[in-house]
């Protein structure tokens, strides 16, 4: 059977190990072919090919449920569930999603783009199954990295106290530096410990002892202790932890031995109660470059398969916002040893890998534990440090309570840098950074800001670090505007003061962060239509520059707000509120992301579909204010730079 013939995972049933190994090779070939062309997550999927095939050979996917944690390790799952032919469209507009989506396939039992959710979801499915009196298997596949998330540990704690609830957790452990040895001895011990004869003898011996006349049906404490001690002899140290938490532990087993995994999964399905199978895999398996650099090849843009190198850009690009942030933070840390950087398992993505290399003593990575990162930073601030917490906008949502309770209410000087704020492209709705403006508006004591370019980012970072209270600044994904950068002596900004970029009498545009450059381009297009627009770079969301915005809104009488975030409770809403509060009752057009989920596509495609390109925004403005804007102004002057 060829991989292209697989439309249903149950077609894997009955295939021999050599046949499954042949399909595994085809999965890797297809995976590498597509990701090298269009980009995507590489290492995670390559590491679970055999695991996927072995697991699915022991399940009936018409009934059984599998929850893949995060989803970027589920590319092999997509390839064996009928998406082989459409896989070329991976992460492209209207194509196959980079994560699991319930609406994409009936085999995507739970969608997620954030880590550590799988065990909770699978346990919920198992409890619903039992309540309805149904009979199907529930499996959660979770990586060792995702296991650092508190939610996963909470789910394990709960499941371990449900001894009659059948749940299988597959721990995909691809970090061999912390894994116990994989070999015949551990396989033998697990097989022996869980074999039906041994289970039978153990249970019957216990019952026989209990019924001795002088014991009155109770097993003595000494014998209970001896029983548990003997049991521990057959469990590796890491497994003893899960056993203490109420799971039956099996492992570690070789995650690239299909036959061995099939036997193990079948054994696990026969075991009552919650079971954890510990599978040791190699991230990037089958592609030498990905195996050698497991961090760098976690995800890749388009690259040359033969060399493993990304295709060079056709023209030089400005440095990314993340890189400018990382470089600036390193300089600030060098100047002040009380400044420290904190990340939640995203050092490379946020630019903090530069700090890790330069000043490792001032760098902290807490794993996939955003809540802990926020409160740990709060504790550091209590003791005089100046923590800078760099977390993607979409992931910081997970620590909303800690932002309020542990930082905001206590007014602690912690700086938050929200990377990937706004539209992020191919990762889709779970990763769009469109909500942070709205939720930060409500948190007490926070100063909230966004730079118009990378040079302003430098100034905002030093402003935040020197401020006596909590600050948050959002930066977009991708390269900056290409403006000159300061090497040192970064000049702080006056908190709450915006910037008038151009003046005009016909329209006031108030833009925030990444929308400032598009606002200027829009003003230029309006100028061609005879409309002179004033443009304000707001800089600050909290506090807004009322002294700048209110009199200009009153004088001009027509206001447009622009933001790359959700309109509901967003920046435009904040501007409307101050206008109403001060009885400046003028018409306002708010431009931003409406109440929709933004699906996977390139950022430019997303902006086009949302009407956020300068030509589209100019047309909307002309349509909205058609009755009050001059249709044409002959010989109109260019906007005046301020």
HELIX and SHEET records of a PDB file:
HELIX    1   1 UNK A    3  UNK A    5  5                                   3    
HELIX    2   2 UNK A    9  UNK A   12  5                                   4    
HELIX    3   3 UNK A   17  UNK A   38  1                                  22    
HELIX    4   4 UNK A   43  UNK A   47  1                                   5    
HELIX    5   5 UNK A   49  UNK A   57  1                                   9    
HELIX    6   6 UNK A   75  UNK A   79  1                                   5    
HELIX    7   7 UNK A   87  UNK A   89  5                                   3    
HELIX    8   8 UNK A  118  UNK A  132  1                                  15    
HELIX    9   9 UNK A  146  UNK A  148  5                                   3    
HELIX   10  10 UNK A  150  UNK A  159  1                                  10    
HELIX   11  11 UNK A  176  UNK A  178  5                                   3    
HELIX   12  12 UNK A  184  UNK A  193  1                                  10    
HELIX   13  13 UNK A  196  UNK A  210  1                                  15    
HELIX   14  14 UNK A  213  UNK A  215  5                                   3    
HELIX   15  15 UNK A  221  UNK A  233  1                                  13    
HELIX   16  16 UNK A  237  UNK A  244  1                                   8    
HELIX   17  17 UNK A  258  UNK A  270  1                                  13    
HELIX   18  18 UNK A  288  UNK A  292  1                                   5    
HELIX   19  19 UNK A  321  UNK A  335  1                                  15    
HELIX   20  20 UNK A  347  UNK A  350  1                                   4    
HELIX   21  21 UNK A  353  UNK A  358  1                                   6    
HELIX   22  22 UNK A  360  UNK A  362  5                                   3    
HELIX   23  23 UNK A  370  UNK A  382  1                                  13    
HELIX   24  24 UNK A  393  UNK A  396  1                                   4    
HELIX   25  25 UNK A  397  UNK A  399  5                                   3    
HELIX   26  26 UNK A  400  UNK A  402  1                                   3    
HELIX   27  27 UNK A  403  UNK A  408  3                                   6    
HELIX   28  28 UNK A  436  UNK A  440  1                                   5    
HELIX   29  29 UNK A  454  UNK A  466  1                                  13    
HELIX   30  30 UNK A  515  UNK A  528  1                                  14    
HELIX   31  31 UNK A  546  UNK A  556  1                                  11    
HELIX   32  32 UNK A  571  UNK A  581  1                                  11    
HELIX   33  33 UNK A  603  UNK A  610  1                                   8    
HELIX   34  34 UNK A  614  UNK A  624  1                                  11    
SHEET    1   A 2 UNK A  40  UNK A  41  0                                        
SHEET    2   A 2 UNK A 299  UNK A 300 -1                                        
SHEET    1   B 5 UNK A  65  UNK A  68  0                                        
SHEET    2   B 5 UNK A 138  UNK A 143  1                                        
SHEET    3   B 5 UNK A 167  UNK A 173  1                                        
SHEET    4   B 5 UNK A 274  UNK A 280  1                                        
SHEET    5   B 5 UNK A 248  UNK A 254  1                                        
SHEET    1   C 7 UNK A 363  UNK A 365  0                                        
SHEET    2   C 7 UNK A 339  UNK A 343  1                                        
SHEET    3   C 7 UNK A 386  UNK A 392  1                                        
SHEET    4   C 7 UNK A 415  UNK A 419  1                                        
SHEET    5   C 7 UNK A 471  UNK A 474  1                                        
SHEET    6   C 7 UNK A 447  UNK A 450  1                                        
SHEET    7   C 7 UNK A 540  UNK A 542 -1                                        
SHEET    1   D 6 UNK A 587  UNK A 593  0                                        
SHEET    2   D 6 UNK A 558  UNK A 566  1                                        
SHEET    3   D 6 UNK A 507  UNK A 511  1                                        
SHEET    4   D 6 UNK A 533  UNK A 537  1                                        
SHEET    5   D 6 UNK A 499  UNK A 503 -1                                        
SHEET    6   D 6 UNK A 640  UNK A 641 -1                                        
END                                                                             
